[in-house]
Amino acid sequence: MRAVGTLLEVRGLRAGYVYRDGAVEAVRGVDLDLAAGEFLGLAGESGCGKTTLAFAVAGLLPAPGQVLGGEVRFDGRDLTKAGEEALRRLRGKEMAIVFQASMNVLNPVLRIGDQMADALRAHGVTERKAIDERIERMLQLVGLASQYRYAYPHQLSGGMRQRVVIATALALDPRLVIMDEPTTGLDVVVQRTILQEIDELRRRLGFAVLFITHDLSLLVEISDTIAIMYAGALVERAPSRELYERPLHPYTERLMAAFPPISGPRERLRGIAGQPPDLRGPARGCPFAPRCERRLGTVCEAVTAPLQEVAPGHWVACHLYGENAAAAGALARSEGAMRA
Ligand SMILES: Nc1ncnc2c1ncn2[C@@H]1O[C@H](COP(=O)(O)OP(=O)(O)OP(=O)(O)O)[C@@H](O)[C@H]1O
C-alpha cells in the first residue's frame, strides 16, 4: 500500500538499451520512494545509471532505451503503462525536468521571455496577462531582474541561463522536479548558490526534488535523503546527515572521500581506483567487489547482497551489514585460514 504523502514510488525498475547483439542494462531493479515536498539526492560515479533512471522515471528514454520491467507510480498511477499523450501532459505540468547542460539548449535567437511564454502556452496557459505575470514572478523567484525577459541567451552568464531554465521548469507549479546535473559546468560557488536557491524555492512552493549529481558533497547539506547508485542499483539510502556521519557501504565511503567537504578541514582527496563495471551482461555478486578494499572474499564475488534496513531509514546492500554479516565474516575468515 502507498504510504501517506508518497508522490513517487519506483518499484523494481529495470531499464536499458537494447541492441540486436545484446543489451546494456543500466538500471537493475531500483526501488525508490519520494514523499511530497522531499529533496532526494541521487549520487554515483559517471556511468552508474543515474541519467537512465531519471529518463525512465520521466518516460523519456530515447530509443534504443526502454523500460524493461517494474513500475513508476506517480501519485498512485503507473507511468510505465501511461500513453505518450498522457505522459506529455504530465511532464512540464506536474513533473518538470531539468537535464544536464540544459542552459545550452535555450534558443539563441529568441528572447528569454518568449521562450518561457512558449513553454507556458504548450501547457495551456494562453492568456497574455497570465503569461506575463508568471514570467515576472518566476524570474523574480530565481533572482533575475524582470528586464532579463527581453534579453537573448548570449547576454546572460551560464549561471543566469541556468536560472532561466529552472524558472521555466517551475513556472507551471510542478509537484516533482527532476534535476540531472543541472549545475554541472558552472563555477562551484555558483553551483552551490543555485542549489541553495532551489532548496529555498522548494520550501516555499512545496515541490519534491530528485536531484542527480556525481558530487556527493553538494548534496549533504541540502537533501533530506541521499541514495547512492552503483552499477545500475542502489547500494545505500539514508537520511542525509546520517549518511554523512555514518556511511556504511564501502562505495559510499570512497565516494565521500573523493569530493572536498563543504566545510571543515580540507583533506587530501582520494579517487576511487578502478572503473565501474560494464553493464552489458548479468551481474554476479556485488558489482563493487573488484574495487572494494573491504570485500569478504567468495561471498562478495558470488552473491549480490539485498538492500536491507540496518538502522531506522538507513538501507544498505552489503554483506558487511545486516542479518548475515556475522556468517559472511566467518566464511571469509575460514577461506583466509584455508589459503594460509
Ligand atoms: N544510448 C545508449 N546505448 C548504450 N548504452 C548506453 C546508452 N546511453 C547510456 N548507456 C550506458 O548506460 C550506462 C548508464 O549510463 P547513464 O548515462 O545512465 O549513467 P550516469 O550515471 O547518468 O552517468 P553520467 O553521469 O555520465 O551521465 C553506461 O554504461 C552507459 O555507457
The ligand as a MOL file (V3000), in Angstrom:
LIG
                    3D

  0  0  0     0  0            999 V3000
M  V30 BEGIN CTAB
M  V30 COUNTS 31 33 0 0 0
M  V30 BEGIN ATOM
M  V30 1 N 22.2680 5.0320 -25.9280 0
M  V30 2 C 22.9730 4.1630 -25.1980 0
M  V30 3 N 23.3050 2.9480 -25.7170 0
M  V30 4 C 24.0100 2.0620 -24.9970 0
M  V30 5 N 24.4400 2.2540 -23.7450 0
M  V30 6 C 24.1440 3.4370 -23.1800 0
M  V30 7 C 23.3990 4.4610 -23.8620 0
M  V30 8 N 23.2650 5.5180 -23.0140 0
M  V30 9 C 23.8930 5.1800 -21.8580 0
M  V30 10 N 24.4100 3.9230 -21.9610 0
M  V30 11 C 25.1520 3.1760 -20.9270 0
M  V30 12 O 24.3120 3.0230 -19.7990 0
M  V30 13 C 25.0880 3.0990 -18.5980 0
M  V30 14 C 24.4810 4.1270 -17.6740 0
M  V30 15 O 24.6060 5.4220 -18.2680 0
M  V30 16 P 23.9640 6.7180 -17.6080 0
M  V30 17 O 24.2230 7.8700 -18.5190 0
M  V30 18 O 22.5730 6.4290 -17.2150 0
M  V30 19 O 24.8540 6.8650 -16.2910 0
M  V30 20 P 25.0800 8.1520 -15.3880 0
M  V30 21 O 25.3400 7.6250 -14.0190 0
M  V30 22 O 23.9730 9.1060 -15.5500 0
M  V30 23 O 26.3920 8.7550 -15.9800 0
M  V30 24 P 26.6900 10.3020 -16.3270 0
M  V30 25 O 26.8320 10.9790 -15.0040 0
M  V30 26 O 27.9690 10.2190 -17.0930 0
M  V30 27 O 25.5370 10.7700 -17.1470 0
M  V30 28 C 26.5110 3.3920 -19.0250 0
M  V30 29 O 27.2190 2.1730 -19.0200 0
M  V30 30 C 26.3700 3.9360 -20.4140 0
M  V30 31 O 27.5090 3.6220 -21.1770 0
M  V30 END ATOM
M  V30 BEGIN BOND
M  V30 1 1 1 2
M  V30 2 1 2 3
M  V30 3 2 2 7
M  V30 4 2 3 4
M  V30 5 1 4 5
M  V30 6 2 5 6
M  V30 7 1 6 7
M  V30 8 1 6 10
M  V30 9 1 7 8
M  V30 10 2 8 9
M  V30 11 1 9 10
M  V30 12 1 10 11
M  V30 13 1 11 12
M  V30 14 1 11 30
M  V30 15 1 12 13
M  V30 16 1 13 14
M  V30 17 1 13 28
M  V30 18 1 14 15
M  V30 19 1 15 16
M  V30 20 2 16 17
M  V30 21 1 16 18
M  V30 22 1 16 19
M  V30 23 1 19 20
M  V30 24 2 20 21
M  V30 25 1 20 22
M  V30 26 1 20 23
M  V30 27 1 23 24
M  V30 28 2 24 25
M  V30 29 1 24 26
M  V30 30 1 24 27
M  V30 31 1 28 29
M  V30 32 1 28 30
M  V30 33 1 30 31
M  V30 END BOND
M  V30 END CTAB
M  END
